[in-house]
Amino acid sequence: MMRGDKICFAQAKKISKRRGAIFVPIKLIISHEENIRRVAYAERAKHYKSTSIEKSKLKRKLIEISHENLLELDVTSLAAAEAAKQILQHVYNSIRNKR
């Protein structure tokens, strides 16, 4: 999967550049235990997210990326609203710093 992730990342970066937009990659990190706990939520299926606890038990290495606007955010202990707030603030700061 990591090869596909790298291709997707490169494509997003290329599209952003072609459009003259600021590219702000966000990498969400979560503890293995918390991820297993969250995957079990029935609400996930409504958003076409995996609900397979077995698949979530597989430890997968995350894509390694670097970018000047990268935000790596550990969401293990964050509520969705707080994570969104921090992401939006980071995007805003990235845009402001480019002007």
HELIX and SHEET records of a PDB file:
HELIX    1   1 MET A    2  ARG A   19  1                                  18    
HELIX    2   2 HIS A   32  VAL A   39  1                                   8    
HELIX    3   3 GLU A   43  LYS A   46  1                                   4    
HELIX    4   4 ILE A   53  SER A   56  1                                   4    
HELIX    5   5 ALA A   80  LYS A   98  1                                  19    
SHEET    1   A 2 ILE A  26  ILE A  29  0                                        
SHEET    2   A 2 LEU A  71  ASP A  74  1                                        
END                                                                             
